[in-house]
Amino acid sequence: MPRLWCSAALLILGGAAWWTVVARGVAVDEQQKGDAKWVLVWSDEFNGVDGSRPDGKKWAFDIGGGGWGNHELEYYTDRAVNSSVRRGKLVITAQREEYAGADHVVRSYTSARLKTQGLFAQAYGKFVTRIQIPRGQGLWPAFWMLGDDIETKGWPECGEIDIMENIGREPSTNHASLHGPGYSGDQDFTSIIHLPGGVKLADDFHEYAMEWEPGEVRFSLDGQQYSAFRPSQLPAGKKWVFDHPFFILLNVAVGGDWPGAPDATTEFPQPMMVDWVRVYRKGDVEN
């Protein structure tokens, strides 16, 4: 996010995994690479008291409407009704309500978009979260990252990494993508993973993760790596922009060009429950 379309997949991966994977990446050896381990450097376990606000030392808010480049329908707020801590989880709630923000435009939906911009950013490492996503046509939850030079370079030159994106009409499918200059929108690099047998991602919590090293970004679901992207896959003359710090975003969008608008089947309010977010770096293995 932001994104417009998912490009056609190039590679179908099978094997022992219990899910189906369609990817524009390459198959990944599930063994730990190298001789280092992951060391926790930043996290939020959301263990505040019920009804408390997200930790202001870790999270800031994007506030506003205007479509966010995708013709989305929601207005993002920093109100407790749209984001608060409950029972050890961050709950981001999309609501159907008539709401006029600072621009005095009345919109029919509200939600929240949290970010670590200006508070935490890191180049390389493992970024993982445990989330139960919302459900319904027109809902668009995401766990993603943007380059911390976005204010000077803009998008997509800053780079974007989407670790979890789901749209309501695809309840069993997660999209993981890279966007950069000349490979964004309908030219992005996307991995698509499907839960089998009609199992929906919104039915339970799942762990969505990205392992990022110089020259490679790998994605996994529930601890199983399913694809990777490398600079050699870029079109000729395109620049790999995943070599500087990125910050984290969590949000639930409503509507937009990709998911479409909610319909009569969509129930509100719709919560996204985030159990935790953790960031690691590579460290030496103890002898």
C-alpha positions in Angstrom: 0.0 0.0 0.0 -0.3 2.3 -1.9 -0.8 -0.1 -4.9 -3.1 -0.2 -7.9 -3.0 -3.7 -9.4 -1.2 -7.0 -8.8 0.8 -8.1 -11.8 0.6 -11.5 -13.4 2.5 -14.1 -11.5 5.6 -15.8 -13.0 6.3 -18.8 -10.8 4.2 -21.4 -9.0 5.8 -22.9 -6.0 4.8 -26.3 -4.5 6.3 -28.8 -2.1 5.7 -29.5 1.5 3.9 -26.3 2.4 0.2 -26.7 3.3 -0.7 -23.5 1.3 -0.6 -22.5 -2.3 1.9 -19.9 -3.4 2.0 -17.9 -6.6 5.0 -15.6 -6.7 7.1 -13.2 -8.8 10.0 -14.1 -6.6 12.2 -17.2 -6.3 11.9 -20.3 -4.1 13.6 -20.0 -0.8 15.6 -22.6 1.2 13.9 -22.7 4.6 17.3 -23.3 6.4 18.7 -20.3 8.4 21.2 -18.5 6.2 24.7 -17.7 7.5 26.1 -18.1 11.0 24.2 -15.3 12.8 21.0 -15.3 14.8 18.2 -12.7 15.1 18.5 -10.3 18.0 15.4 -8.3 19.1 16.0 -4.6 18.9 12.5 -3.0 18.9 9.0 -4.3 19.8 5.6 -3.3 21.0 3.7 -6.0 22.9 0.6 -3.8 23.5 0.4 -4.6 27.2 -1.1 -1.3 28.3 -4.3 -1.1 30.3 -7.6 -1.6 28.4 -8.7 1.5 26.6 -5.2 3.1 26.6 -3.8 4.7 23.5 -0.9 3.3 21.4 2.5 4.2 22.9 3.3 7.7 21.7 7.0 7.0 22.0 6.6 4.2 19.4 3.7 5.2 17.1 2.5 8.4 15.4 -0.7 8.8 13.3 -1.4 9.7 9.7 -4.6 11.8 9.9 -6.9 12.8 7.0 -8.8 11.6 4.0 -8.5 12.5 0.4 -8.1 8.9 -0.9 -4.4 8.5 -0.1 -3.5 8.0 -3.8 -5.9 5.1 -4.1 -9.4 6.7 -4.0 -9.9 5.2 -0.5 -13.1 6.1 1.3 -12.0 6.4 5.0 -10.8 9.3 7.1 -8.0 8.3 9.4 -8.2 9.6 12.9 -6.3 9.4 16.2 -9.4 8.8 18.2 -9.7 5.9 20.7 -12.7 4.6 18.8 -10.4 3.9 15.8 -7.3 2.7 17.7 -6.7 1.6 21.3 -5.2 -1.2 23.4 -7.6 -3.9 24.5 -6.7 -7.2 26.3 -3.1 -7.0 25.3 -3.7 -6.1 21.7 -3.7 -3.0 19.5 -7.1 -2.8 17.9 -7.5 -0.8 14.8 -11.2 -0.4 14.0 -12.8 0.6 10.7 -16.2 2.2 11.3 -19.1 3.2 9.2 -20.1 6.7 10.4 -20.6 10.1 9.0 -17.5 12.0 9.9 -16.1 15.4 9.0 -12.4 15.9 9.5 -10.2 19.0 9.4 -11.0 19.4 5.7 -14.8 19.6 6.6 -15.6 16.9 4.0 -18.1 14.4 5.3 -17.0 10.8 4.7 -18.9 7.6 5.5 -16.0 5.6 7.1 -13.3 6.2 9.7 -10.2 4.1 10.6 -6.6 4.5 11.8 -3.2 4.5 10.2 -0.2 4.2 12.7 3.4 4.6 11.8 6.9 4.7 13.4 8.0 7.5 11.1 10.3 9.8 13.1 10.4 7.4 16.0 12.0 4.2 14.7 13.4 3.1 11.3 15.9 0.3 10.5 17.8 -1.0 7.4 17.8 -4.8 7.2 16.6 -7.3 9.8 13.5 -9.3 10.5 10.2 -7.5 10.8 7.3 -9.7 12.1 3.8 -9.2 13.5 1.0 -11.4 14.7 -2.4 -10.2 13.5 -6.0 -11.2 13.1 -7.2 -9.2 10.1 -10.7 -7.8 9.6 -13.1 -9.3 7.0 -15.5 -8.0 4.4 -15.7 -6.6 0.9 -14.0 -3.3 0.6 -11.7 -3.8 3.7 -7.9 -3.4 3.1 -5.7 -4.2 6.1 -1.9 -3.8 5.8 1.4 -4.2 7.6 4.0 -2.4 5.5 7.1 -0.2 5.4 8.2 3.0 3.6 11.7 4.4 3.2 12.5 7.1 5.7 13.6 9.4 2.9 10.0 9.7 1.6 9.8 13.4 2.6 12.8 14.3 0.3 12.5 11.7 -2.4 8.8 10.9 -2.5 7.1 7.7 -3.5 8.0 5.3 -5.0 11.6 6.5 -5.1 11.8 6.0 -1.3 10.9 2.3 -1.7 8.0 0.4 -0.2 7.8 -3.1 1.3 4.4 -4.7 1.8 4.6 -7.6 4.2 0.8 -8.2 4.7 -1.9 -6.9 2.4 -5.3 -8.4 2.1 -8.5 -7.3 0.3 -11.9 -8.5 1.5 -12.9 -10.2 -1.7 -9.8 -12.5 -1.4 -10.3 -13.8 2.2 -7.7 -16.5 2.0 -4.9 -14.6 0.2 -2.0 -12.5 1.4 0.0 -10.2 -0.9 3.6 -9.3 -0.2 5.2 -6.8 -2.5 8.1 -4.5 -3.3 7.5 -1.1 -5.0 10.3 1.1 -6.3 11.0 3.6 -9.1 9.9 2.0 -12.4 8.3 -1.0 -10.7 5.3 0.2 -8.8 1.6 0.1 -9.3 0.9 -2.6 -11.9 4.6 -3.3 -12.3 5.4 -4.2 -8.7 7.0 -7.4 -7.6 4.4 -9.4 -5.7 4.2 -12.8 -3.9 0.7 -14.2 -3.3 0.0 -16.9 -0.8 -3.3 -18.7 -0.4 -4.6 -20.6 2.6 -6.2 -23.9 1.4 -9.7 -25.3 1.7 -11.5 -22.0 2.1 -9.7 -21.1 5.4 -9.9 -17.4 5.8 -7.0 -15.3 7.2 -9.5 -13.4 9.3 -10.5 -16.6 11.2 -7.4 -16.6 13.4 -4.1 -14.9 14.2 -1.3 -15.4 11.7 2.4 -14.3 11.8 3.5 -12.2 8.8 7.2 -11.7 8.5 9.9 -10.2 6.3 13.6 -11.0 6.5 15.7 -8.4 4.8 19.4 -8.5 4.1 21.6 -6.6 1.6 20.5 -7.8 -1.8 17.5 -9.9 -0.7 14.1 -9.6 0.8 12.3 -12.8 1.9 8.6 -13.2 3.0 7.1 -15.8 5.3 3.7 -16.7 6.7 3.5 -18.5 10.0 7.2 -19.2 10.0 7.3 -20.7 6.5 9.3 -18.7 3.9 7.6 -18.7 0.5 9.5 -16.3 -1.7 12.3 -13.8 -2.1 13.2 -10.8 -4.3 16.7 -9.8 -5.4 18.2 -6.9 -7.5 18.8 -9.3 -10.4 15.1 -9.6 -11.0 14.6 -5.9 -11.7 14.1 -4.8 -15.2 17.2 -3.5 -16.9 18.2 0.0 -15.7 15.9 -0.1 -12.6 17.4 0.8 -9.2 17.1 -1.4 -6.1 16.1 1.0 -3.4 16.0 -1.3 -0.4 19.4 -0.4 1.2 18.5 2.3 3.7 16.2 2.6 6.8 12.5 2.1 6.5 9.7 2.8 9.0 6.7 0.6 9.8 3.0 1.2 9.1 -0.2 -0.5 10.3 -3.6 0.5 8.9 -7.0 -0.6 7.7 -8.2 1.2 4.6 -11.8 1.1 3.4 -12.5 1.1 -0.3 -10.1 2.2 -3.0 -9.3 1.2 -6.6 -7.9 -2.2 -5.6 -10.4 -3.6 -3.1 -13.5 -1.7 -4.3 -16.1 -0.2 -2.0 -17.9 -2.0 0.8 -21.3 -3.5 -0.2 -24.4 -4.8 1.5 -22.5 -7.8 2.8 -19.9 -5.8 4.7 -20.4 -5.6 8.4 -19.1 -2.7 10.6 -17.3 -2.1 12.8 -14.4 -4.2 11.6 -11.4 -4.6 14.0 -7.8 -5.6 13.1 -6.2 -7.1 16.2 -2.4 -6.8 16.5 -1.0 -9.0 19.1 2.6 -7.7 18.8 5.1 -6.2 16.4 8.8 -7.2 16.7 12.0 -6.1 14.9 15.3 -8.0 14.9 18.8 -7.5 13.5 21.4 -10.1 12.8 23.8 -10.8 15.6 26.6 -13.2 16.3 25.8 -16.6 17.6 27.0 -17.2 21.1 29.6 -19.9 21.5 
